[in-house]
Amino acid sequence: MQEKEMFDLTIIGGGPAGLYSTFYAGMRDLKVKLVEYNKELGGKILFYPEKIIWDVGGMPPTTGRTLINQLVEQATTFNPTICLNEHIVRMVREPDNTYTLFNEQGKAHYTRAVMLASGHGIPVMQKLEIEGADRYEVSNLHYTVTQMDIFANKRVLISGGGNAAVDWANELANISKEVVVCHRRDEFGGHEKNVEQMKSVTKIHTPYQIKELHGVGSAIEAVTLAHCDTGEQRQIEVDAVIVNHGMKLDGCFLIEAGLALEEDGFLRVSACMETSQPGIFAAGDVTRHEGKLQLISGAFVEGATAVNGVKQFLDPKADKQAYVSSHNEKFKKKNEQLKQEKQAQLMN
Ligand SMILES: Cc1cc2nc3c(=O)[nH]c(=O)nc-3n(C[C@H](O)[C@H](O)[C@H](O)COP(=O)(O)OP(=O)(O)OC[C@H]3O[C@@H](n4cnc5c(N)ncnc54)[C@H](O)[C@@H]3O)c2cc1C
């Protein structure tokens, strides 16, 4: 029988919100477990590991990969329990007001409080609805860009008009032989400046969509685009195709748990990031509230606020927030260690 180990807090989702909350929960002496669906931590940043991030406070321009590594290092400061490759699909409130969370295989996690840091749910890329397209996925049909240099000196077609498609088009224009963008609408998502830049450095076809892929073996060599209104067709030769048609979101378990949602399907939360169910808190992209900052910095603030909410939920007499880290006794030994490491570095 599975051993029933009870945690103070179980965090669902290992993106920026979940990772920072894991660290902060350690600062608040909570016994914490982090459960992530992917086999790797990092959340959405895993979609842009090579992109440079500029807008996280106090952090000089840093790649997504470096930020993930730093977040993971910080999250593991207090030795939390981390479970990867587990999709939480059900939350049950027990008569003693604790929660049991079940993963897809039926494994249970026992916890006194829950934090939903599940972003937009399990992202499932919208695939091309063209028969046989999947055979090119092993070679030059991509649904995300995790490594820029594989597109160096290539003729790349990007299909899609969202934020990510615009960003990738601009970045690839610096290294690829040619970047062509097709989109079924004339308008593109993302910052106006980025869209303008994309228009000046790539060839754009709107309103067009991919109608046919032509390949030999497992590689696409050309693509037929069709005009969305007239059906007029044009063929272009390519070395790689990137499709970014958005993601299907799996938010079903939030609905099944009976949590109050805003109209757009995201979680309604109180000022201390508690959901409509006592003991279930939330942080990051999964929440909506007035003043929402849907950025990594916003996820950090919401994470710390939610952990403080959890602490007071479990112990109403607890301080409202953790004692500042610069003067926190918890770090005394670690600070000594850091000083010694720095001195040793200077000596070498
Ligand atoms: C292309 C792109 C570029 C961006 N650039 C920037 C930028 O420059 N600066 C910036 O501040 N922000 C940027 N963002 C936004 C930023 O990435 C998000 O705001 C941030 O990742 C939100 O963090 P999160 O932890 O709330 O959610 P996520 O990062 O989405 O993480 C949620 C995690 O929860 C997991 N999960 C979900 N449901 C379950 C479940 N049921 N069971 C187990 N695990 C589950 C998911 O697998 C995922 O790992 C960008 C976003 C994109 C898409």
The ligand as an SDF file (V2000), in Angstrom:
LIG
                    3D

 53 58  0  0  0  0  0  0  0  0999 V2000
    7.2550   32.7790  -26.2850 C   0  0  0  0  0  0  0  0  0  0  0  0
    7.0980   33.4010  -24.9130 C   0  0  0  0  0  0  0  0  0  0  0  0
    8.0010   34.3770  -24.5120 C   0  0  0  0  0  0  0  0  0  0  0  0
    7.8850   34.9730  -23.2500 C   0  0  0  0  0  0  0  0  0  0  0  0
    8.7840   35.9280  -22.8710 N   0  0  0  0  0  0  0  0  0  0  0  0
    8.7080   36.4730  -21.6250 C   0  0  0  0  0  0  0  0  0  0  0  0
    9.6470   37.4650  -21.1820 C   0  0  0  0  0  0  0  0  0  0  0  0
   10.5540   37.8560  -21.9170 O   0  0  0  0  0  0  0  0  0  0  0  0
    9.4880   37.9860  -19.9260 N   0  0  0  0  0  0  0  0  0  0  0  0
    8.4950   37.5900  -19.0690 C   0  0  0  0  0  0  0  0  0  0  0  0
    8.4170   38.0750  -17.9470 O   0  0  0  0  0  0  0  0  0  0  0  0
    7.5740   36.6610  -19.4750 N   0  0  0  0  0  0  0  0  0  0  0  0
    7.6680   36.0880  -20.7140 C   0  0  0  0  0  0  0  0  0  0  0  0
    6.7390   35.1480  -21.1070 N   0  0  0  0  0  0  0  0  0  0  0  0
    5.6560   34.7780  -20.1530 C   0  0  0  0  0  0  0  0  0  0  0  0
    6.1830   33.8260  -19.0720 C   0  0  0  0  0  0  0  0  0  0  0  0
    6.8480   32.7130  -19.6600 O   0  0  0  0  0  0  0  0  0  0  0  0
    5.0100   33.3520  -18.2180 C   0  0  0  0  0  0  0  0  0  0  0  0
    4.3410   34.4780  -17.6860 O   0  0  0  0  0  0  0  0  0  0  0  0
    5.5090   32.4410  -17.0880 C   0  0  0  0  0  0  0  0  0  0  0  0
    6.1360   31.2940  -17.5890 O   0  0  0  0  0  0  0  0  0  0  0  0
    4.3210   32.0250  -16.1890 C   0  0  0  0  0  0  0  0  0  0  0  0
    4.8020   31.1610  -15.2140 O   0  0  0  0  0  0  0  0  0  0  0  0
    3.8370   30.0890  -14.4850 P   0  0  0  0  0  0  0  0  0  0  0  0
    4.7270   29.3400  -13.5560 O   0  0  0  0  0  0  0  0  0  0  0  0
    2.6470   30.7820  -13.9660 O   0  0  0  0  0  0  0  0  0  0  0  0
    3.2900   29.1480  -15.6420 O   0  0  0  0  0  0  0  0  0  0  0  0
    4.0500   28.2070  -16.6710 P   0  0  0  0  0  0  0  0  0  0  0  0
    5.3990   28.7340  -16.9990 O   0  0  0  0  0  0  0  0  0  0  0  0
    3.0810   28.0020  -17.7600 O   0  0  0  0  0  0  0  0  0  0  0  0
    4.2440   26.8370  -15.8760 O   0  0  0  0  0  0  0  0  0  0  0  0
    3.1490   26.0320  -15.5410 C   0  0  0  0  0  0  0  0  0  0  0  0
    3.6330   24.6020  -15.3430 C   0  0  0  0  0  0  0  0  0  0  0  0
    2.5730   23.8290  -14.7720 O   0  0  0  0  0  0  0  0  0  0  0  0
    2.6010   22.5290  -15.3360 C   0  0  0  0  0  0  0  0  0  0  0  0
    1.2500   21.9530  -15.1770 N   0  0  0  0  0  0  0  0  0  0  0  0
    0.0820   22.4740  -15.6460 C   0  0  0  0  0  0  0  0  0  0  0  0
   -0.9650   21.6970  -15.2940 N   0  0  0  0  0  0  0  0  0  0  0  0
   -0.4370   20.6600  -14.5820 C   0  0  0  0  0  0  0  0  0  0  0  0
   -1.0080   19.5220  -13.9650 C   0  0  0  0  0  0  0  0  0  0  0  0
   -2.3280   19.3060  -13.9900 N   0  0  0  0  0  0  0  0  0  0  0  0
   -0.1790   18.6270  -13.3430 N   0  0  0  0  0  0  0  0  0  0  0  0
    1.1800   18.8410  -13.2950 C   0  0  0  0  0  0  0  0  0  0  0  0
    1.7700   19.9180  -13.8740 N   0  0  0  0  0  0  0  0  0  0  0  0
    0.9780   20.8220  -14.5010 C   0  0  0  0  0  0  0  0  0  0  0  0
    2.9740   22.7780  -16.7970 C   0  0  0  0  0  0  0  0  0  0  0  0
    3.5210   21.6080  -17.3880 O   0  0  0  0  0  0  0  0  0  0  0  0
    4.0130   23.9130  -16.6530 C   0  0  0  0  0  0  0  0  0  0  0  0
    5.3280   23.3920  -16.5390 O   0  0  0  0  0  0  0  0  0  0  0  0
    6.8400   34.5560  -22.3680 C   0  0  0  0  0  0  0  0  0  0  0  0
    5.9390   33.5630  -22.7650 C   0  0  0  0  0  0  0  0  0  0  0  0
    6.0670   32.9830  -24.0240 C   0  0  0  0  0  0  0  0  0  0  0  0
    5.0860   31.9080  -24.4350 C   0  0  0  0  0  0  0  0  0  0  0  0
  1  2  1  0
  2  3  1  0
  2 52  2  0
  3  4  2  0
  4  5  1  0
  4 50  1  0
  5  6  2  0
  6  7  1  0
  6 13  1  0
  7  8  2  0
  7  9  1  0
  9 10  1  0
 10 11  2  0
 10 12  1  0
 12 13  2  0
 13 14  1  0
 14 15  1  0
 14 50  1  0
 15 16  1  0
 16 17  1  0
 16 18  1  0
 18 19  1  0
 18 20  1  0
 20 21  1  0
 20 22  1  0
 22 23  1  0
 23 24  1  0
 24 25  2  0
 24 26  1  0
 24 27  1  0
 27 28  1  0
 28 29  2  0
 28 30  1  0
 28 31  1  0
 31 32  1  0
 32 33  1  0
 33 34  1  0
 33 48  1  0
 34 35  1  0
 35 36  1  0
 35 46  1  0
 36 37  1  0
 36 45  1  0
 37 38  2  0
 38 39  1  0
 39 40  1  0
 39 45  2  0
 40 41  1  0
 40 42  2  0
 42 43  1  0
 43 44  2  0
 44 45  1  0
 46 47  1  0
 46 48  1  0
 48 49  1  0
 50 51  2  0
 51 52  1  0
 52 53  1  0
M  END
$$$$
